[in-house]
Amino acid sequence: MKRKDFELSSPVQGDYLTLEGQVEEIVFQNTDNGYTVCMVDGGDEPITVVGILPMLAEGEYIRALGNWVKHPTYGKQFKCVYFEKQLPADTNSMLKYLAAGTIRGVGEKTAARLVAHFGVDTFDVIENDPDMLTEVKGISPKKARQISQSFREQFGMRDVMLFFQPYFSPALSGRIYKKFGAAAVDIVQKNPYILSDEVHGIGFEKADRLANGIGIASDDPHRIQAGILYVLRFNADTNGHVYLPLQKLTDASAALLKVTPEQAAEGIQCLARDMKVVLVSMSDHTAVYASSFFYAERTAAAKLVTLSRIRLSYEDMQADTLLRQVETQRGLTYVEEQKQAIFSTLQHAVTILTGGPGTGKTTIIRAAVSLFANLGLSYALAAPTGRAAKRMSESTGEEAKTIHRLLEMNYSEQEEMQFVRNEHYLLTQDVIIIDEASMMDIFLFSSLLKAIKPGARVMLIGDSDQLPSVGAGNVLSDLIASKVFPVICLKKIFRQSRESQIVLNAHRINEGQYPNLNQKIGDFFFLSRESPAQAAETVISLCKDRLPARYGEDIVSQIQVITPTRKGDAGTKQLNLLLQAALNPPSKHKGERKNKDIIFRVGDKVMQIRNNYDIVWTNTNDEHAPGGIGVFNGDIGTILNMDFKDEILQIDFDGRLICYPFESIEDLEHAYAITVHKSQGSEYPVVILPLSGDFPFLTTRNLLYTAITRAQKMVILVGKRQAVFNMVDNNRHHFRYSGLHILLQQEVT
């Protein structure tokens, strides 16, 4: 072992050591991400090597770049940042490699015969003249071809890893090899942008960097078309647009790719001919959809109209009799608008129910469930997120599932997320009731509708004045705007809710009136602070000292800080740093892991920031209860443990225990403070909302309304009084390009 420059084209920079040797033992290997712990022959004693070394096998020779580290439990280790496999050169090493079982069809005896027969030419014969292998006893022509293919796969990967090393991590390079095999280099050299379509974790920007590195022209048609699709996806992910107008897409693509508008326009037409985008004429522009978005909207529109055309025969007198039975069962008397909503679920296949807090949406769900039970109709309750489903279950006393669980999500042989329940295997329930419908993006909504059987009823419940879904689409607002289905809008605030200043102020805000900021008792408070830094300081004091002193330490776990923005002194980034230092400071007893500029620590409150459909969880509340798969954007949990040997984080997401590989830590961020958008569909006992007014584009009426309605028992606004008033006055709604309402109107004409 000596310090020297690494001789290969490595993507890492710095002063590293090189290590060469044969892998004696694989101690641990994660086949998903390639993280490996192995023992390498170090002469006097084996060396422990750790890092991303995908598809490594015992007996292989490696050349690794890295440095020594000291593990607190396992001692001195060589942490690898880059490696390549090398072929053994002498017969003894060849025998050891082949005898390790790395090559399919070759065990210890066959390995000995091969090396005895071909000597130092063994590997050359296996790779280039497999027919000669039949000269060895026990090897048929078929087995000879299998041995040669397995060998080429092993060292074909070496070539693939070497080619991609300057551009991607070993884990991503391994993913490319897994997708395309030994032909990966040839495939990618012809069209690098295929990676952004077919390999998870490689978007347009990474593929473009590779393309530039291998000399692909900036106006190459593959690049232009990939860039156009990237613009569509970026706007879907960032702005929620289901499509873009043709002219906007042309201009944005030309600017991004630094090509002419004419070249961008031609790229769009090529994509349309290949059916990768769909062009649709709207009233005043041409819409360009990525194909999957168009078919999601069209499928949803067609299924909704099909469901609504099935007539349900309940006369007013019969419906009134059924409702009186429910009133007797429940010991309630429903007001007129509640009766209207309940009657609608009887008489129409699709009903939309919308209203703010305290208007009795939950009461109507309970009544509808009782009504359907009396009629012998089966039903399912569901919501887009785990928190929303749990809240629905607690408020109704009925089982509620996430929509993903209702549709029985699993994975295809190609490891792609899919729903078992679909148009070929329909849900059996007669009634589907969905809460927090405003949170559904167009893909989830379309998948749900596909699985609903003809003749079933659909009841969609939500608050149309809240922010739209995080994902693309404007589902609830489009359904209401289409005027195709009955919409019951609840306005009346019921007596028990009138006692809550949270509810009253939320309705004031929604109606454009200023909230009462002078309350000294109750559940709604305002603390005046002149600067964002002062607001942040007060937030820390409330969480760490003031609220625990008054209500007890247990309140700390019930507090959620929600803020309009990520930036600034009162944004999530700064608040999370301050809150972590105050509520979960460093300790020698708490493991830590750094990712970029964020330190994650045992005890931290964290949030999942992108959907992960294939991660497995176990049930922490009941060890006998079944586990499941999937953790989703916006789910909040607590880091319980860090295993530095296996490089695993253990996180409890509200009863779901998940083990994360360290490399997946990029899917997490601190959740002491979260944005209003991330809080959608959730409720928290106590909400603290710092308002600086520094970002007018973000500080709108519906954002303030959404934030306040996340609180169950108490909300505390901290900041400038004028900032609150400015938000109420700013009734600008974030516009989304979506066509569901238009497609619905076309379906019924």
PAZA-807293 format. One record per residue (C-alpha): x, y, z. Coordinates in steps of 0.02 Angstrom, whole numbers, plus 32768, in hexadecimal, padded with zeros to 4 digits. Example, Ala and Ser with C-alpha at 12.3 -4.5 7.8 and 13.67 -1.06 7.14 Angstrom:
// residues 2
82677F1F8186;82AC7FCB8165;
//
This chain:
// residues 749
800080008000;804780A97FD1;800981587FB0;800981817EF7;7F9F81CA7E6D;7F1481577E33;7F3981277D80;7E8881157D3D;7E0A819A7D0A;7DB781B07DB3;7D2982297DD9;7D70824F7E86;7DF682CE7EAE;7E6E82D97F3F;7EFC82807F96;7ECB81C87FA2;7F1D81207FBF;7F14808D7F48;7EFA7FD97F7E;7F0A7F3E7F12;7EDE7E8E7F43;7E6D7DF87F38;7DC37DF77F8D;7DC97D6C800E;7D1D7D81805B;7C7D7DE4803E;7C447E1280EE;7BAB7E7780B9;7B627EAF8014;7AC67F157FED;7A937EDE7F3E;7A237F767F26;7AA67FFE7F3E;7B4A7F9D7F33;7B857FC97FE3;7C037F418012;7C6F7F0E80A4;7CF77E95806E;7D9F7E4F80A4;7E2F7E68802B;7ED57E0B8032;7F4F7E868080;7FE87E18808F;80027E07814A;7F497E128174;7EA47E318119;7E6C7EE68101;7DB87F1A811D;7D7B7F7E8086;7CD47FDA8089;7C7880418006;7C0F80377F69;7C577F9E7F0F;7BC57F567EAC;7BC37EA27E6F;7C677E7A7EC5;7C8A7DC17EE5;7D047D5C7F4C;7DA27D307EEC;7DA07DCD7E81;7E337E427E7A;7E117EFA7E96;7E707F9B7E8C;7E2180197F05;7E3880D27F27;7E1281157FD4;7E54813A8082;7E5F80EC812D;7DD3810F81A8;7DB880D7825B;7D0D808C827E;7CD680A68335;7CA97FED8344;7D077F8E82BC;7DAB7FEB82BD;7E1D8013822A;7DCD8005817D;7DF7803980CC;7D6880A6808B;7D6180937FCE;7D2681257F61;7D5180D67EB9;7D8280297E7D;7D977FB97DE6;7DA37EFE7DD4;7E417EAE7D91;7E5B7E037D46;7ECE7D8E7DA7;7F6E7D6E7D45;7FBB7CCD7D8E;7F717C1F7D93;7F617C167E51;7EFE7CB87E53;7E957C807DBF;7E6C7BDF7E1A;7E3B7C3B7EB8;7DCC7CB37E55;7D737C2A7DF2;7D5F7BB97E8A;7D047C447EE9;7C677C257E80;7C697CD07E2D;7C4C7C837D81;7BA87C247D6D;7BC67B6C7D4B;7C777B697D91;7C987B1C7E3B;7D387AE57E8F;7D4F7A447E2A;7D287A947D82;7D9A7B277DAC;7E2A7AB07DD2;7E107A537D2E;7E087AF37CC8;7EA67B3E7D11;7F027A977D05;7ED27A887C4E;7EE87B3B7C0E;7F637B877C8C;7F7E7C437C7C;7F107C447BDF;7E767C0D7C43;7E207CB67C44;7E487CD87B8D;7DFA7C317B5B;7D5F7C4D7BC6;7D427CFA7B7C;7D747CE17AC6;7D717C267A9D;7CE77BD87B06;7CDA7B407A91;7D867B097ACF;7D3E7AF67B7F;7CEC7A527B48;7D9B7A067B4C;7D887A057C09;7D2C79737C56;7C79799C7C89;7C627A367C1C;7BE17A257B92;7BD07AA27B02;7B3A7AF17B58;7B967B007BFE;7C2E7B487BA4;7BC37BD47B5B;7B767BF77C07;7C217C037C59;7C617C797BD3;7BC77CE77BDD;7BD27CF37C9B;7C8A7D1F7C91;7C6C7DA67C0F;7BE17DEE7C7A;7C567DFD7D0E;7CDB7E597CAF;7C647EB07C3B;7C2C7F087CD8;7CDF7F3C7CF7;7CE27F947C4F;7C397FE67C6E;7C6D80237D1B;7D1080687CD6;7CBA80C57C49;7C3B81197CBB;7CAE813D7D4F;7CD481F27D1C;7C1B821A7D18;7BBD81AF7D96;7BD1815D7E3F;7BF780A27E43;7B4480837E7C;7AFB80DE7DE5;7B7780897D71;7B417FE27DB8;7A8C80127D97;7AB780387CE1;7B0B7F8F7CD0;7A767F387D1E;7A037F8B7C9F;7A687F787BFF;7AE97EF27C26;7B917EEB7BCF;7B497F4C7B3B;7B2E7FE67BA9;7BC280487B64;7B8E802F7AAE;7AD9805B7AD3;7B0480F87B34;7B8581357AB8;7AFD81357A33;7A7F81907AA1;7AB681C57B51;7A09820D7B72;79BF815F7B7B;7A03815F7C2D;798C81EA7C63;78F881837C27;792980D77C64;799F80E17CF9;795E81207DA0;79CB81A97DE9;7A0E81EB7D42;79AF82827D06;79C982EE7C6E;7A5183577CBE;7ABF82C17CEA;7AA382717C40;7ACA83187BED;7B6F83257C4B;7B9F82787C0D;7B6882A37B5C;7BD5833D7B5D;7C6782D77B9E;7C5D825B7B0E;7C4682E07A89;7B8C82E07A63;7B5E83807A06;7AF384007A60;7A7183FB79D4;7A6B833D79C9;79B3830A79B2;79BE82907A44;79F8831F7AB4;797083967A7A;78E683167A93;792782E27B3E;793383997B70;787E83B97B3D;784283277BA7;78AC83687C36;785784137C2B;77AC83BF7C33;77DE83527CC8;783383E27D23;7797844D7D15;772B83BC7D4E;7799839D7DE7;77BA84547E12;771C84B07DDC;769B84257DD3;767884407D19;762C83AA7CC0;765783F77C18;76A884937BCF;766985007B42;76C884DD7AA2;7716858A7A95;774F858C7B4B;779B84DE7B3B;77F3850F7A99;783E85AC7AE4;7870855A7B89;78C184C57B31;792285337AB8;7963859D7B48;799785067BB0;79EC84AA7B21;7A3385467ACD;79E885157A25;7974857679B2;78B7857779CE;78A685227924;79148491795F;78AF84837A00;780B8485799D;784B83FA792C;787C839679C7;77CA83A57A0A;778483677964;77FC82D37964;77C582A57A14;770F82B279DF;772F823D794B;778181C179C3;76EA81D57A38;775882127AC7;76F382B37AD0;763F82D97AA1;7605837E7A56;755483B47A83;74F7844C7A41;74B384B97ACE;744685537AB8;74D685CD7AA3;757485647A99;75BC84B97A72;75E484507B0A;767C83DD7B0A;766E834C7B82;76EF82C87BAB;768E822D7B74;767A81E47C21;762B82857C62;75AF828F7BD2;757681DC7BE5;756481F37CA1;74EF82887C89;748F82377BFB;747981947C5B;743A81F17CF4;73BE82587C90;737981C37C31;736481577CCD;731081E17D31;729182007CA8;727381457C94;725081347D4E;71DD81CD7D51;7170818A7CC4;713580F87D2C;708E81317D76;706D810E7E2E;6FB580FC7E5C;6F93814A7F06;6EFB81BB7F0C;6EF9824F7F83;6E7A81FC7FF6;6EDE815C8001;6F8081BC801E;6F2D822180A8;6EF4818180FF;6FA2813780F6;6FEE81D6813B;6F7781DA81D0;6FB2812A81FB;7065816981FF;703381FF826A;6FE3818982E7;707D811982E7;70F481AB82FD;708782118372;709A82AA8301;7030831C8298;7085835181F8;7073840281B4;703784218103;70E1842D80AD;7119838C8103;707B833480C8;709C83738018;714A8327801D;710C82808060;707D82797FE2;70F9829A7F56;716082007F84;70C0819A7F71;708681E47ECE;712982037E71;71BB81927E48;723882217E5B;722782A47EE5;72A0832D7F16;729983737FC6;7301840A7FF3;730A847C8089;737E84CC8107;73A4849781BA;731184818231;7290847081A6;726483BC81CA;72BC83588142;72E682CD81BC;723282C881FA;71F782AB8148;7276821F812D;723681C881CA;718181DD818F;71A9819D80E1;720281048129;716B80DB8197;70F680F48103;7158807F8092;71677FFD811D;70A980008134;70957FE38079;710F7F51807C;718D7FAC8010;72467F8F802C;72B880268039;736D805A8046;73B680F78096;745C81388057;74CC81D1804C;756881FF7FE9;75E381F9807D;75FE818D8115;75E1821E818C;753F82508135;7502819C8136;752A818A81EF;74CE822B8217;743981F281AF;7435814D820E;743F81A382B8;73B482208290;733A81A28245;735F810682AC;737080A58208;7409805881B7;745780CE813A;74E880A380C7;755F8103805B;752A80FD7FA4;75CB809F7F80;759C80187FFD;74E880137FC0;75287FF17F10;75A37F6D7F53;76447FB97F13;76D37F437EE7;775D7F307E65;776D7EE57DB9;77F97E707D82;784F7F0C7D3F;78497F547DF1;77CD7FDB7DBD;774580127E35;76987FD57E04;75EB7FBF7E4F;759F7F117E5A;74F27F5F7E56;74D57FA77DAA;745E7F9C7D16;74817EE17D0B;746B7EBC7DC5;73EB7F357E0A;73C97F687EBD;73327F0B7F02;72E97F977F6D;72457FEB7F3C;727980947F80;732380E97F81;7336817F7FF5;73D481E77FE0;7406826F805D;748482FA803B;745D82EC7F81;74BA838E7F5D;755D83317F81;754882B27EF5;75B582CD7E5D;757582997DB3;75D381F37DAF;759281B67E56;74E281F07E2B;74E581987D83;752680F67DD1;749C80FC7E54;741281157DD4;745180877D66;7436800F7DF7;738380447E23;72FF7FCD7DE2;726D80087D76;71D580307DE1;723C80657E77;722A810E7ECA;72BA81877EE2;72B8820D7F68;7347828B7F60;735F82FA7FF9;73D8838A800B;73F584428024;740184997F7C;744A85357FCE;74E784DB8007;758684CE7FA0;758184537F0F;75DB83AB7F0F;769883A07F1A;769683357E7D;765B836F7DD2;75A583957DB4;751583F97DFB;749D836B7E1A;741D83AE7E96;7415845C7E4C;740584177D9B;737583A47DD0;731984377E1C;733F84A97D88;72FD84297D0B;724B84387D54;722D83857D1E;720D833D7DCC;71A883767E63;721283E07ED8;71D884017F8A;723684917FD9;722384968097;7221854680E1;71D08536818C;7247852F8221;71FE84C182AA;71ED84F7835E;727C849283A7;72F084D48320;72B88589833B;7312858183E2;73B885698387;741386068351;7477859882DA;73D8856E827C;738E861D8283;742F8672824C;744885F481C1;739D8620817B;73BF86D9818F;746186C5812C;740A866080A6;738886E88092;740C876F8084;73F887B38135;748887CD81AD;74978751823C;7485878B82EF;753987A08329;751187E583D5;74DD8743842A;752E872484D4;74D4868284FB;749385F28493;74EA85938407;7525861E8390;75B4869483BE;761D87178369;76CA874E83A4;770A87ED8352;77C087E98319;780E886982A5;78938803824B;78A08750820A;79348731827F;78CD87698316;783D86FA82DC;78B4866682CF;78FA8688837D;7849868983C3;781D85E6836A;78B3859183BC;788285D78466;77CE859A8454;780484EA8424;789184D684A1;78578538853A;77B48598853B;773685158504;778784848566;778B84F18602;76D1851285F4;768D846F85AE;771283EE85DC;77A0839C857B;7728832B851B;76EF83BE84B3;779783C68458;776D832C83EF;76C4837A83C3;770C841B837B;7724843482C1;777784D18280;773284FE81D4;7777858A8168;775285CC80BA;780485BE8079;78A7855E8083;791385FA807A;793D868880F0;794E869681AD;789E865281C7;78A685CE813E;78AF85138158;796A85068137;799E857F81C1;7913854C823A;79428494822C;79F684BD825A;79BF852282F1;793A84A7832A;79AE8411831A;7A30846B8384;79AD84988406;794883F7840D;79C6837083DB;7A7783AF83FB;7B13834683D9;7B3C82BD8454;7BBF8234845A;7B2E81BB8470;7AD981F083CE;7B1881B38326;7B298234829B;7B33822D81DE;7B5982C2816E;7B0C82D580C2;7B4B836F8064;7B3383FC80E2;7AB183A4814E;7ADC833F81EA;7A5D82B88213;7A5E827E82C8;7A0781F5832B;796A82458372;795282BB82DF;78A682DD8297;78B282BD81DC;784482C08142;7844825480A6;784F82CB8012;782A82557F80;77BE81BB7F69;781881167F84;77A1808D7F51;78107FF77F71;78598011801E;781B7F91809D;77D87FBE814A;77A77F5C81E3;771F7F898260;77657FD08303;76BC7FE0835A;76927F278349;771B7EA88322;76967E2D82E8;76467EA8826F;767B7E9C81B8;76FC7F148174;76FA7F6280C9;775A7FC18046;776A8078801B;7792811D806E;775381BB801D;777B82718000;774A82D1809E;7750823E8119;77A0827381BE;780382018232;788A81F882B7;793A81AF82A5;794781248326;79F280DC8301;7A8980DF828E;7AE4803D8265;7B91806F8228;7BC67FBE81FF;7B3B7F9E8183;7B2580598161;7A6D8057818A;79F780D881D6;7960809D8239;78CE8117822F;7822810A827F;779F8157820D;770A815C8282;770B80A082A3;7766806B8204;781A80398227;7889804F818E;794080248176;7995809C80FF;7A3F808080AF;7AAC811780D1;7AAF81428019;79F1815E801D;7A0881E7809E;79F78263800E;793D8239800F;792E828680BC;793283338106;7915837881B4;785F839281E3;786783FD827F;782A84848207;77D1845B8163;778484C180D7;76C984DA80CC;76C68474802C;771483DF8086;769283EC8112;75FE83CB809F;7589834180D5;75D1833D8185;759683858229;760083AA82C2;75CA83D18373;763184728376;766984D882E0;76E5856882EB;76E785D58250;777286588239;773F86DF81BC;77BF875E8181;776C879980E2;781587958087;77D887277FF8;773987767FAE;772F86F47F24;7718866B7FA7;76B186C78029;75FF86B47FE9;755486A4803A;753C85EC8014;75EA85C58057;75C0861C80FD;751885C38101;7568851A80E0;75EA85348169;756C856881ED;74F684D781C7;7584845C81EC;7572848482A6;74FF841B8314;7511846B83C0;757D850783B2;75CB8578832F;764C85FF8354;7678868182CF;772086D682E8;7754876E8282;77158810823B;765D883C8249;7666888D819D;76AD87EB8154;760F8790818C;75A088168141;76028815809E;75E78759808D;752C876D80A5;752987F58021;7590878D7FA6;750C871B7F5A;757A86E57ECB;756A862C7EA5;75FA85CD7E5A;75C185A37DAA;75D784F47D67;75C584BA7CB5;754D84277CBD;74C783E97C47;745C83747CAF;73C883EC7CB7;73CD84047BFA;73D983497BD8;7345832B7C4E;72DA83AA7BF2;730A835B7B4C;72DA82AE7B8D;722A82E37BBC;7204833F7B19;
//
